C-alpha cells in the first residue's frame, strides 16, 4: 500500500503518549494514508508499542528498522523518514500529539486547491493552527497562533521565515515538488519544519489554513516549546535585552547556520532579492555599526517582535 498521503512519524521516548497519537491517526475520516515510522533508539518502550500498533494497523503502517539502535536526532530521523516517501503528498507527525479526525481530509483539500490555483509543479506547504494541551490532555489555549502571537499569512517572504519560523511541523502537508527540492535536510536546519518552510517560501508557497487540526502537547520532554507571548512578556523581553546584549547576538547567531546552509544549497537558483537578503544576513555580524543598520532596514532583517527589534536595532 502506498496511500494518497504518506505520514512520517519520528518517534523518540513517547511511550506515555504514542497510543493516543496513533489512535487519532487510525480514527481519521480520510483513510487512504500510509504511516511510516522510525524509532530513534528510545529507551522507554516506544519501539515495543510501535510493533504492537503495526500488527493492529497492518499494511497502512511501515516501521523503518533501526537494528543498531542508532540515534539520529530529530533532524536526522525526519530526513531518514522523508527519504522513504513515495506519494504525491506527505505529512509530519510527532509521537505525543493528537490529531483531529478531519486533519488529513482538510489538509489535502487545502493543498489540492492551492495547486489548482498556481499549477501542480511548484512546491507548496500548507500549515494550520492547533490547540495547545498539557501533559494530561488539559486545554492550555484554543489557538497556538494567538497564544504565541503568531500571525501567518500567504506568500511569507524567505527572509522573514529565516527570522521567524511560523510553521509547526506536525501541522503541515507538503507536495512532492517541495520534498524533492528540500531533501536532504542539513543538520544546520535544526528542525525539519523550518527547512521545509524556507524551501517553500523561496520557490513556491507557504499558506496558512486558519483551522485547528490537532492538539499540540506541551510537556517537560518536548523537543521544542511554544512560549506564550503577551504585552507583559514583550516588556520583560525589552528590559532583559537592553541589559543582555549577548542574548541578541545569540538570537541572531541561531539563524546564521541555516541561512548559510540555504545560501550554499540554493544560492545559484534563488531570486536576486532573496539572495541579497540572505547574503546581507550572513554578513551582518561582521559589519560595522552604520552598514549593519542600513542592511537591517534595506533587507528587512527583522524579528516578529517590536520590543525585540527595538533592542536589536540599538544594541547589536
PARO-399671 format. One record per residue (C-alpha): x, z, y. Coordinates in steps of 0.25 Angstrom, whole numbers, plus 2048, in hexadecimal, padded with zeros to 3 digits. Example, Ala and Ser with C-alpha at 12.3 -4.5 7.8 and 13.67 -1.06 7.14 Angstrom:
2
83181F7EE/83781D7FC/
This chain:
316
800800800/8057FD80E/7FA801817/7F67FB825/7FD80682B/80980E825/80B81C82A/819823829/81A832828/827838829/825846822/82E852824/82B860821/81C85E823/817865817/80E86E81F/806862825/80885681D/7FC857815/7F3857821/7FA84B827/7F984381A/7EB847818/7E8842826/7EE834823/7E7834816/7DA83681D/7DB82A827/7CF821829/7D9815828/7DE81581A/7E880981A/7F481081C/801813815/809821817/818820816/81E82E815/82D833815/830842814/83D84581B/84284F812/83885A815/83B86880F/82C86D80F/825866805/82185A80D/827850803/81F8567F8/812855800/814847803/8168447F4/80884B7F2/8028427FC/8088357F7/8018387EA/7F483B7F1/7F482F7FB/7FB8257F1/7FF8177F5/7FC81A804/808824805/816820803/82182A803/82F825807/83982C7FD/843836802/84A83A7F5/85783F7FD/84F848806/855841812/85084681F/85083A829/84A842835/83D83D83C/842830841/84982C835/83D83082C/834828834/83D81C835/83E81C826/82F81C824/82D81282F/836808828/82D80981C/821804824/81C7F6820/80E7F6826/80A7F0834/8077FE83A/80D80B838/80A81983C/81382683C/80F834837/814842837/81284C82C/80C857834/80185083C/7F384C839/7ED83E83B/7DE83C83F/7D7834835/7D682883F/7E4827843/7E981B83B/7DC81383E/7DD81684D/7EC81384E/7EB806846/7DF80184F/7E780485B/7F37FD857/7EC7F1852/7E47F085F/7F17F0867/7F87E685E/7EC7DD860/7EE7DE86F/7FD7DC870/7FF7D4864/8047D8856/8137D6857/8167E1861/81A7F085E/80E7F9860/80D80885F/800810861/80181F862/7F6829864/7F3837869/7F1843860/7EC85185F/7F785C85F/7F5866854/7FD873850/803876842/7F687C83D/7EE870842/7E987784E/7E686D85A/7F086F866/7EC86386E/7E185886D/7EB84E873/7FA84E871/7FC84487C/7F584D886/7FC859881/80A853883/80684C890/80883E88A/80083288F/803826887/80081888B/80180A887/80E802889/81680E88B/824809890/83080B888/838814891/82C81D893/82B81E884/83A822883/83882D88D/82A831888/82682E87A/81782F87A/81582B86B/814835860/81882F852/80C834849/80282D853/80881F852/80581284C/80E80684D/80F7F8849/8197F0840/8207EA84C/8237F8852/8297FD845/8317F0843/8377F1851/839800851/840803843/849809840/847815849/85481A84F/85782984D/85982985C/84A82885D/848836859/839833855/83382784F/827826859/830825865/838819860/82B81285B/825815869/83180F870/831802868/82280086A/823803879/82F7F987B/82A7EE872/81B7F0870/8117FA874/80E809873/80080C874/7F981A874/7EC81C86D/7E5827874/7DF82E868/7E483A860/7E6835852/7ED84084C/7F184F84D/7FF851850/80485F84B/80E868853/81587284B/82387884A/82986D841/825861849/83085784B/82B85585A/82185D862/81785986D/819862879/80D866882/80F861890/80786889B/80986A8AA/8108778A7/81A87089D/81D8668A8/8208708B2/8288788A8/83086B8A4/8338688B2/8388778B4/8408768A8/8468698AA/84B86C8B8/8548778B3/85786F8A6/85D8628A9/86386189B/855860895/85285489D/85F84E898/85A85288A/84D84B88C/85483E891/85E83F886/85483F87B/84F831880/85D82B881/85F829872/85282286F/85481987C/862815877/85D812869/85280A86F/85B802878/86580086D/85A7FA863/8517F286D/8597F087A/85A7E1878/84B7DF876/8457E987F/83F7E588C/8487E5898/8407F089F/8417F9893/84F7F7890/8537FA89F/84B80789E/85180C891/85F808895/85D8108A2/85981C89A/86581B891/86E81A89D/8678268A5/86F8328A0/87C82B8A5/8768268B2/87982D8BF/86F8348C8/8698298D0/86981E8C6/8638278BC/8578298C5/85581B8C8/8558188B9/84B8228B7/84181D8C1/84480E8BF/84280E8B0/8388198AF/8418238A7/83682E8A7/83183989E/82283B89E/8228488A6/8238488B5/8298568B4/8348528AB/8368458B3/83884D8C0/8438568B9/84984A8B2/84A8418BF/85084C8C7/85A8528BD/85E8488B2/
